[in-house]
Amino acid sequence: MWGVEMESLIENMIEVLNAQYDNYRKLLELSREKSDVIVDGRLDQLEKMVRLEEQLIIEAGRLEQKRMNTACELAEGLGIPQEEVTIDLLMEHGSQLHKKRLTELKGLLNRYIADQKRINELNSKLLNNYLDYIEFTLNLLTGADQEVLYHGKDKGQAAGVKRSLFDKKV
């Protein structure tokens, strides 16, 4: 099936990969903005950003389904399992223009993955620090961090046990 139909499928795959990259780029920019919002403690803005992020993730799922359908058609045409349809394989079988576009896309997608991973790790650390700060502040305000120096009514509470509002294993 190497003809116009296969070239058309490769072109469709390139279009889907471009759309996926655009969507991922928006997610990455949102993640970067989220870092600033977390540092500034603007929780109302963070909530809006999470809703927007959910919409972008839903779109990413739709695009991934479209990519998988196109990969399935390509696999059928090549007589190989769908899992073996990769950008490198398409570069081997595509036109010079397709090879150039696929090479560019592969580089962009690889950079996106590395950047998104780094930003996600940073945001996770920032959120954990923010939650630790909130817990510390609440403990100071409620006196929950002070040691209990007496036995409770049930005598089950030992002297010197610290109280806390939150379980740190959340």
Beta strands, then each sheet from edge to edge (+ up, - down):
end
